[in-house]
Amino acid sequence: MSNSLAVTLGLIILTAIAVDMIFFDTQNLLFLGKKLFLLIEWVAFWR
């Protein structure tokens, strides 16, 4: 991965987080965090 691609992806992620915080009161981040936690538990079970 080149540096320019990494910076672009980072800016896209930070922009998505900022939009969620400004317009949706972090509801989407909370939902994704909960689903990520469940996925980590499920993957750890199969380890």
DAJODA-V998404 format. One record per pair of residues at least 24 apart in sequence whose C-alpha atoms are under 10 Angstrom apart, sorted by the first residue. I is the first residue (numbers start at 1). J is the second residue. Records with the same first field share a line. If there is no record, write none. Layout:
# DAJODA-V998404
I=J ; J
This chain:
# DAJODA-V998404
none
